[in-house]
Amino acid sequence: MGDIRTLKVIDKFSGVFQRFGVDYPAMRKILQVKLMMDQRRVPTIFTQQGQKKKKKAAENEGNGFLKSLWMYAFFGLFTIPFIVMGENYLFQMSIMFGFVMFIVMTSMISDFSAVLLDIRDKNILHTRPIDKKTISAAKMMHVFIYLFFLTASIVTIPLLVGLFKHGVFFFLLSIILIMLLEAFILVITALIYMLILKFFDGEKLKDIINYVQIGLSFSIMIGYQVLGRSFEFINFDVVLSPKWWQVFIIPMWFGAPYELILNRQFHSYYVIFAILAIVVPIVSFIIYLRLVPSFEKNLQKLASYSVNKEKKRSKLGSLIINTICSGKEEQAFFRFASLMMKNERDFKLRVYPSLGFAIILPFIFLFNSLRDGGFSSISTGKGYLTIYSTMIIIPSVITMLKFSGKYKGAWIYKTVPLSSLSPLLKGTLKAFLARLYLPLYLVLCILFIVVFGARVIPDLILAFLIASFYTIFCFIILKRTIPFSESFEAVGQTESWKIFVLMIPIAAFAGLHYISTMFNFGVYVFILIMLLANLFLWRKRISV
């Protein structure tokens, strides 16, 4: 087993680990094995590659994550304009740190959660004469190494540009603040998982962790929108209007020290933000170190399994299924697809964040209108047409329906006595509409009725009929495959260009809806047309 260059650098700090009671030779050996094993893992960013390319990459020597750093470096180039645009550091660096936090947190969720929540150490290492402190230190360094490479690849070029533009103090201050940000991200992720591990166990715990990962992605998207709206452009200058809630916008903490040190601006909110940027990461890291033993102990709950009690079918649910599904075969596959979408953790992690984004997107457009014209102009206008933005998730979700972590069980389709797979395909698509799309759509409908009044109810009905038509239309256009029959490793084979092209009909439908509102009973005529179109398309036999 060859040596790794990163470990040679860590060797120079071996004395620091030994002072804290860590058995450094044992920790180094554990790290060496972990890093060697990581060469087999394909990073999430490589899921856009084809399966054949992945196999070739796996055959080559070297860590796949390290080979993916060029992609993160490319993302980092987008922060350069914010660094060179002027000397309004709070705005510029808040955007820059917000971008870095978004990329790193996303990677923590997708790639490093498996490292933080690894329970194999106890089975393999705890049976050896190795103390728990050494094992915990190895796990922490394992995550830290990858966070270092990930962050360095993102910020190295932008910071070098900042060095030439703003000087040495800017460069050194950026390095210190980025280290604090990395520590904060690592600790806050671990503390969230630690809190969950405290109160849940078994299969329920795994579901909760999955929802937390989705919630983190959801929060990051909301936070980035709030960050951008904390500043206003007045006469081409960026102006901050201080509000109490801005204390909770973490990237602004790390932008404030630049104003204090480089611009000599000592406003109270700059001082508060700067104190938070220094104190919170350090204090949280100290708390994390003290809670590590408890974290490792509770982590073993992931190894336990609990059997969920089978829920009785509700009469209302059965009535809905019998109404929207034609035939017992389609009803059976509707229930089957519903259970797969509910229980498939990989599917939920990849699809549910986009469902959350679909709820946010209409209100992002409405908030922009609110700043321009006020609430009265929104309530009397046609901003309810922004509900069409929720349809952008339909093509991508339909594409994901063919993937499953249990794809090898797809042989069961061959054993089902069906003359056609059409009931399977229709049942699955109807399950998506009823179980995933319709609930979030109803939430938006309630909010839109509150904002725009009861006058928009026919428009909301029309929009859902169009979404139903668009769903079956997308499935026919996209590469048709048996649901849940392919591995998630093959996600890179999806026809992303078709998904992009399928965004065009959404704008066309929204335009036709807008035109229909200009005529008396135009919306009702459009509803009738879409009812007939749905009946024709959904009754059509679909095959793969």
For each residue, the residues with C-beta under 8 A, 3 or more apart:
1: 32 33 36
2:
3: 7 8 32
4: 7 8 32 35 36
5: 8 9
6: 9 10 35 145
7: 3 4 10 11 28 31 32 35
8: 3 4 5 11 12
9: 5 6 12
10: 6 7 13 14 28 31 141
11: 7 8 14 28
12: 8 9
13: 10 16 17
14: 10 11 17 18 24 28
15: 18 19
16: 13 19 20
17: 13 14 20 22 24 27 137
18: 14 15 21 22 24
19: 15 16
20: 16 17 133 137
21: 18 131 133
22: 17 18 27 133 134 137
23: 26 27 130 131 134
24: 14 17 18 27 28
25: 28 29
26: 23 29 30 130 134
27: 17 22 23 24 30 31 134 137 138 141
28: 7 10 11 14 24 25 31 32
29: 25 26 32 33
30: 26 27 33 34 125 130 134 135 138
31: 7 10 27 28 34 35 138 141 142 145
32: 1 3 4 7 28 29 35 36
33: 1 29 30 36 37
34: 30 31 37 38 138 142
35: 4 6 7 31 32 38 39 63 142 145
36: 1 4 32 33 39
37: 33 34 40 41
38: 34 35 41 63 64 65
39: 35 36 61 62 63 64
40: 37 58
41: 37 38 64 65
42: 46 47 54 57 58 64 489
43: 46 64 65 68 111
44: 47 107 110 111
45: 48 68 71 72
46: 42 43 49 54 57 64 68 492
47: 42 44 488 489 491 492
48: 45 491 492 496
49: 46 53 54 57 492
50: 53 54 492 493
51: 54 55 489 490 492 493
52: 55 56
53: 49 50 56 57 492
54: 42 46 49 50 51 57 58 489 492
55: 51 52 58 59
56: 52 53 59 60
57: 42 46 49 53 54 60 64 67
58: 40 42 54 55 64
59: 55 56
60: 56 57
61: 39
62: 39 66 67
63: 35 38 39 66 67
64: 38 39 41 42 43 46 57 58 67 68
65: 38 41 43 68 69 111 146 149
66: 62 63 69 149
67: 57 62 63 64 70
68: 43 45 46 64 65 71 72
69: 65 66 72 73 149 150 153
70: 67 73 74 153
71: 45 68 74 75
72: 45 68 69 75 76 103 150 153 154
73: 69 70 76 77 153 154 156 157
74: 70 71 77
75: 71 72 78 99 103 154
76: 72 73 79 80 153 154 155 156 157 158
77: 73 74 80 157 158
78: 75 81 99
79: 76 82 83 95 96 99 100 154 155 158
80: 76 77 83 84 157 158 161
81: 78 84 85
82: 79 85 92 93 95 96
83: 79 80 92 93 96 158 161 162 165 166
84: 80 81 161 162 165
85: 81 82 88 92
86: 92
87: 166 262 263
88: 85 91 92 237 238
89: 92 93 255 258 259 262 263
90: 93 94 240 252 255 256 258 259 270
91: 88 94 95 231 238 240 255
92: 82 83 85 86 88 89 95 96 255
93: 82 83 89 90 96 97 174 254 255 258
94: 90 91 97 98 227 230 249 251 252 254 255
95: 79 82 91 92 98 99 227 228 251
96: 79 82 83 92 93 99 100 158 255
97: 93 94 100 101 177 181 250 251 254 255
98: 94 95 101 102 223 224 227 251
99: 75 78 79 95 96 102 103
100: 79 96 97 103 104 151 154 155 178 181
101: 97 98 104 105 181 185 220 250 251
102: 98 99 105 106 220 224
103: 72 75 99 100 106 107 150 154
104: 100 101 107 108 147 150 151 154 182 185
105: 101 102 108 109 185 189 216 220
106: 102 103 109 110 217 220
107: 44 103 104 110 111 112 150
108: 104 105 111 112 113 147 185 186 189
109: 105 106 112 113 189 213 216 217
110: 44 106 107 113
111: 43 44 65 107 108 114 115 146
112: 107 108 109 115 116 143 146 147 189
113: 108 109 110 116 117 189 193 209 213
114: 111 117 118
115: 111 112 118 139 142 143 146
116: 112 113 139 143 189 190 193
117: 113 114 193 209 299 302
118: 114 115 121 139
119: 122 123 299 300 302 303
120: 123 124
121: 118 124 125 126 135 139
122: 119 125 126 296 299 300
123: 119 120 126 127
124: 120 121 127 128
125: 30 121 122 128 130 135
126: 121 122 123 130 132 135
127: 123 124
128: 124 125
129:
130: 23 26 30 125 126 134 135
131: 21 23 134 135
132: 126 135 136 293 296
133: 20 21 22 136 137
134: 22 23 26 27 30 130 131 137 138
135: 30 121 125 126 130 131 132 138 139 296
136: 132 133 139 140 292 293 296
137: 17 20 22 27 133 134 140 141
138: 27 30 31 34 134 135 141 142
139: 115 116 118 121 135 136 142 143
140: 136 137 143 144 292
141: 10 27 31 137 138 144 145
142: 31 34 35 115 138 139 145 146
143: 112 115 116 139 140 146 147 186
144: 140 141 147 148 186
145: 6 31 35 141 142 148 149
146: 65 111 112 115 142 143 149 150
147: 104 108 112 143 144 150 151 182 185 186
148: 144 145 151 152 182
149: 65 66 69 145 146 152 153
150: 69 72 103 104 107 146 147 153 154
151: 100 104 147 148 154 155 178 182
152: 148 149 155 156
153: 69 70 72 73 76 149 150 156
154: 72 73 75 76 79 100 103 104 150 151 158
155: 76 79 100 151 152 158 159 174 178
156: 73 76 152 153 159 160
157: 73 76 77 80 160 161
158: 76 77 79 80 83 96 154 155 161 162
159: 155 156 162 163 171 174 175
160: 156 157 163 164
161: 80 83 84 157 158 164 165
162: 83 84 158 159 165 166 170 171 174
163: 159 160 166 167 168 170 171
164: 160 161
165: 83 84 161 162 170
166: 83 87 162 163 169 170 171 262
167: 163 170 171
168: 163 171 172
169: 166 172 173 261 262
170: 162 163 165 166 167 173 174 258 262
171: 159 162 163 166 167 168 174 175
172: 168 169 175 176
173: 169 170 176 177 257 258 261 262
174: 93 155 159 162 170 171 177 178
175: 159 171 172 178 179
176: 172 173 179 180
177: 97 173 174 180 181 254 257 277
178: 100 151 155 174 175 181 182
179: 175 176 182 183
180: 176 177 183 184 254 277 278 281 282
181: 97 100 101 177 178 184 185 254 281
182: 104 147 148 151 178 179 185 186
183: 179 180 186 187 281 282 284 285
184: 180 181 187 188 250 280 281 284 285
185: 101 104 105 108 147 181 182 188 189
186: 108 143 144 147 182 183 189 190
187: 183 184 190 191 281 284 285 287 288
188: 184 185 191 192 284
189: 105 108 109 112 113 116 185 186 192 193 216
190: 116 186 187 193 194 288 295
191: 187 188 194 195 284 287 288 291
192: 188 189 195 196 212 216
193: 113 116 117 189 190 196 197 209 212 295
194: 190 191 197 198 291 294 295 298
195: 191 192 198 199
196: 192 193 199 200 205 208 209 212
197: 193 194 200 205 295 298 299 301 302
198: 194 195 294 298
199: 195 196
200: 196 197 204 205 208 301
201: 204 205 301 304 306
202: 205 206 301 304 305 306
203: 206 207 305 306 308
204: 200 201 207 208 306
205: 196 197 200 201 202 208 209 301 302
206: 202 203 209 210 302 345
207: 203 204 210 211 345
208: 196 200 204 205 211 212
209: 113 117 193 196 205 206 212 213
210: 206 207 213 214 345 348 349
211: 207 208 214 215 348 352
212: 192 193 196 208 209 215 216
213: 109 113 209 210 216 217 349
214: 210 211 217 218 348 349 352 353 356
215: 211 212 218 219
216: 105 109 189 192 212 213 219 220
217: 106 109 213 214 220 221 353 356
218: 214 215 221 222 353 356 357
219: 215 216 222 223
220: 101 102 105 106 216 217 223 224
221: 217 218 224 225 353 356 357 360
222: 218 219 225 226 360
223: 98 219 220 226 227 249 250
224: 98 102 220 221 227 228
225: 221 222 228 229 360 364
226: 222 223 229 230 249
227: 94 95 98 223 224 230 249 251 252
228: 95 224 225 231
229: 225 226 367
230: 94 226 227 240 241 243 246 249 252
231: 91 228 238 239 240
232: 238 239 240 241
233: 236 237 238 239
234: 237 239
235:
236: 233
237: 88 233 234
238: 88 91 231 232 233
239: 231 232 233 234
240: 90 91 230 231 232
241: 230 232
242: 246 267 269
243: 230 246
244: 247
245: 248 249
246: 230 242 243 249 252 269
247: 244 272 273 276
248: 245
249: 94 223 226 227 230 245 246 252 253
250: 97 101 184 223 253 254
251: 94 95 97 98 101 227 254 255
252: 90 94 227 230 246 249 255 256 273
253: 249 250 256 273 274 276 277 280
254: 93 94 97 177 180 181 250 251 257 277
255: 89 90 91 92 93 94 96 97 251 252 258 259 273
256: 90 252 253 259 260 269 270 271 272 273 274 277
257: 173 177 254 260 261 273 274 277 278
258: 89 90 93 170 173 255 261 262 263
259: 89 90 255 256 262 263 265 267 270
260: 256 257 263 264 265 266 270 271 274
261: 169 173 257 258 264
262: 87 89 166 169 170 173 258 259
263: 87 89 258 259 260
264: 260 261
265: 259 260 270
266: 260 270 271
267: 242 259 270 271
268: 271 272
269: 242 246 256 272 273
270: 90 256 259 260 265 266 267 273 274
271: 256 260 266 267 268 274 275
272: 247 256 268 269 275 276
273: 247 252 253 255 256 257 269 270 276 277
274: 253 256 257 260 270 271 277 278
275: 271 272 278 279
276: 247 253 272 273 279 280
277: 177 180 253 254 256 257 273 274 280 281
278: 180 257 274 275 281 282
279: 275 276 282 283
280: 184 253 276 277 283 284
281: 180 181 183 184 187 277 278 284 285
282: 180 183 278 279 285 286
283: 279 280 286 287
284: 183 184 187 188 191 280 281 287 288
285: 183 184 187 281 282 288 289
286: 282 283 289 290
287: 187 191 283 284 290 291
288: 187 190 191 284 285 291 292
289: 285 286 292
290: 286 287
291: 191 194 287 288 294 295
292: 136 140 288 289 295 296
293: 132 136 296 297
294: 194 198 291 297 298
295: 190 193 194 197 291 292 298 299
296: 122 132 135 136 292 293 299 300
297: 293 294 300
298: 194 197 198 294 295 301
299: 117 119 122 197 295 296 302
300: 119 122 296 297 303 304
301: 197 200 201 202 205 298 304
302: 117 119 197 205 206 299
303: 119 300
304: 201 202 300 301
305: 202 203
306: 201 202 203 204
307:
308: 203
309:
310:
311:
312:
313: 317 318
314: 317 318
315: 318 319
316: 319 320
317: 313 314 320 321
318: 313 314 315 321 322
319: 315 316 322 323
320: 316 317 323 324 434
321: 317 318 324 325 331 334 335
322: 318 319 325 331
323: 319 320
324: 320 321 334 430 434
325: 321 322 330 331 334 426 427 430
326: 330 539
327: 330 331 423
328: 331 332
329: 332 333 418 423 424 427
330: 325 326 327 333 334 423 426 427 430
331: 321 322 325 327 328 334 335 427
332: 328 329 335 336 423 427
333: 329 330 336 337 423 424 426 427 428 431
334: 321 324 325 330 331 337 338 427 428 430 431 434
335: 321 331 332 338 339 431
336: 332 333 339 340 427
337: 333 334 340 341 401 427 428 431 432 483 484
338: 334 335 341 342 431 434 435
339: 335 336 342 343
340: 336 337 343 344 347 404 483 484
341: 337 338 344 347 348 351 431 432 435 436
342: 338 339 435
343: 339 340
344: 340 341 347 348 404 405 406 484
345: 206 207 210 348 349 405
346: 349 350 403 404 405 488
347: 340 341 344 350 351 400 403 404 405
348: 210 211 214 341 344 345 351 352
349: 210 213 214 345 346 352 353
350: 346 347 353 400 488 491
351: 341 347 348 354 355 397 400 436
352: 211 214 348 349 355 356
353: 214 217 218 221 349 350 356 357
354: 351 357 358 393 396 397
355: 351 352 358 359 393 397 436 437 440
356: 214 217 218 221 352 353 359 360
357: 218 221 353 354 360 361 393
358: 354 355 361 389 390 392 393 440
359: 355 356 362 363 390 440 443 444
360: 221 222 225 356 357 363 364
361: 357 358 364 365 386 389 390 392
362: 359 365 366 386 387 389 390 444
363: 359 360 366 367 386
364: 225 360 361 367 368
365: 361 362 368 369 383 386 389
366: 362 363 369 370 378 383 386 451
367: 229 363 364 370 371
368: 364 365 371 372
369: 365 366 372 373 377 378 381 383
370: 366 367 373 374 375 378
371: 367 368
372: 368 369 377
373: 369 370 376 377 378 381
374: 370 377 378
375: 370 378 379
376: 373 379 380
377: 369 372 373 374 380 381
378: 366 369 370 373 374 375 381 383 451 452
379: 375 376 451 452 453
380: 376 377
381: 369 373 377 378
382: 385 514 517
383: 365 366 369 378 386 451 452
384: 387 448 451 452 456 459 460
385: 382 388 459 510 513 514
386: 361 362 363 365 366 383 389
387: 362 384 390 441 444 445 448 460 463
388: 385 391 463 466 506 507 509 510 513
389: 358 361 362 365 386 392 506
390: 358 359 361 362 387 393 437 440 441 444 467
391: 388 394 466 467 470 506 509
392: 358 361 389 395 396 503 506
393: 354 355 357 358 390 396 397 437
394: 391 397 398 437 467 470 471 474
395: 392 398 399 474 478 498 499 502 503
396: 354 392 393 399 400 499
397: 351 354 355 393 394 400 401 432 436 437
398: 394 395 401 429 432 471 474 475 478
399: 395 396 402 478 494 495 499
400: 347 350 351 396 397 403 491
401: 337 397 398 428 429 432 483 484
402: 399 481 482 483 484 485 486
403: 346 347 400 407 484 486 487 488 490 491
404: 340 344 346 347 407 409 410 484 485 486 487 488
405: 344 345 346 347 487 488
406: 344 409 484
407: 403 404 410 484 485 486 487
408: 411
409: 404 406 412
410: 404 407 413 482 484 485
411: 408 414 415
412: 409 415 416
413: 410 416 421 424 482 485
414: 411
415: 411 412
416: 412 413
417:
418: 329 421 423 424
419:
420: 423 541 543
421: 413 418 424 425 482 543 544
422: 425 426 541 542 543
423: 327 329 330 332 333 418 420 426 427
424: 329 333 413 418 421 427 428 482 483
425: 421 422 428 429 475 480 483 542 543 544
426: 325 330 333 422 423 429 430 538 542
427: 325 329 330 331 332 333 334 336 337 423 424 430 431
428: 333 334 337 401 424 425 431 432 483
429: 398 401 425 426 432 433 471 472 475
430: 324 325 330 334 426 427 433 434
431: 333 334 335 337 338 341 427 428 434 435
432: 337 341 397 398 401 428 429 435 436 437 471
433: 429 430 436 437 438 467 468 471
434: 320 324 334 338 430 431 437 438
435: 338 341 342 431 432 438 439
436: 341 351 355 397 432 433 439 440
437: 355 390 393 394 397 432 433 434 440 441 467 471
438: 433 434 435 441 442 464
439: 435 436 442 443
440: 355 358 359 390 436 437 443 444
441: 387 390 437 438 444 445 464 467
442: 438 439 445 446
443: 359 439 440 446 447
444: 359 362 387 390 440 441 447 448
445: 387 441 442 448 449 460
446: 442 443 449 450
447: 443 444 450 451
448: 384 387 444 445 451 452 456 460
449: 445 446 452 453 454 456 457 460
450: 446 447
451: 366 378 379 383 384 447 448
452: 378 379 383 384 448 449 455 456
453: 379 449 456
454: 449 457
455: 452
456: 384 448 449 452 453 459 460
457: 449 454 460 461
458: 461 462 523 524 527
459: 384 385 456 462 463 513 517 523
460: 384 387 445 448 449 456 457 463 464
461: 457 458 464 465 527
462: 458 459 465 466 513 516 523 526 527 530
463: 387 388 459 460 466 467 513
464: 438 441 460 461 467 468
465: 461 462 468 469 527 530 531 534
466: 388 391 462 463 469 470 509 513 530
467: 390 391 394 433 437 441 463 464 470 471
468: 433 464 465 471 472 534 538
469: 465 466 472 473 530 533 534 537
470: 391 394 466 467 473 474 505 506 509
471: 394 398 429 432 433 437 467 468 474 475
472: 429 468 469 475 476 534 537 538 542
473: 469 470 476 477 505 537
474: 394 395 398 470 471 477 478 502
475: 398 425 429 471 472 478 480 542
476: 472 473 480 542
477: 473 474 498 502
478: 395 398 399 474 475 495 498 499 502
479: 495 498
480: 425 475 476 542 543 544
481: 402 485 486 544
482: 402 410 413 421 424 485 544
483: 337 340 401 402 424 425 428
484: 337 340 344 401 402 403 404 406 407 410
485: 402 404 407 410 413 481 482
486: 402 403 404 407 481 490
487: 403 404 405 407 490
488: 47 346 350 403 404 405 491
489: 42 47 51 54
490: 51 403 486 487 493
491: 47 48 350 400 403 488 494
492: 46 47 48 49 50 51 53 54
493: 50 51 490
494: 399 491 499
495: 399 478 479 498 499
496: 48 499 500
497: 500 501
498: 395 477 478 479 495 501 502
499: 395 396 399 478 494 495 496 502 503
500: 496 497 503
501: 497 498 504
502: 395 474 477 478 498 499 505 506
503: 392 395 499 500 506 507
504: 501 507 508
505: 470 473 502 508 509
506: 388 389 391 392 470 502 503 509 510
507: 388 503 504 510 511
508: 504 505 511 512
509: 388 391 466 470 505 506 512 513
510: 385 388 506 507 513 514
511: 507 508 514 515
512: 508 509 515 516 526
513: 385 388 459 462 463 466 509 510 516 517 523 526
514: 382 385 510 511 517 518
515: 511 512 518 519 522
516: 462 512 513 519 522 523 525 526
517: 382 459 513 514 522 523
518: 514 515 522
519: 515 516 522 525
520:
521: 524 525
522: 515 516 517 518 519 525 526
523: 458 459 462 513 516 517 526 527
524: 458 521 527 528
525: 516 519 521 522 528 529
526: 462 512 513 516 522 523 529 530
527: 458 461 462 465 523 524 530 531
528: 524 525 531 532
529: 525 526 532 533
530: 462 465 466 469 526 527 533 534
531: 465 527 528 534 535
532: 528 529 535 536
533: 469 529 530 536 537
534: 465 468 469 472 530 531 537 538
535: 531 532 538 539
536: 532 533 539 540
537: 469 472 473 533 534 540
538: 426 468 472 534 535
539: 326 535 536
540: 536 537
541: 420 422
542: 422 425 426 472 475 476 480
543: 420 421 422 425 480
544: 421 425 480 481 482
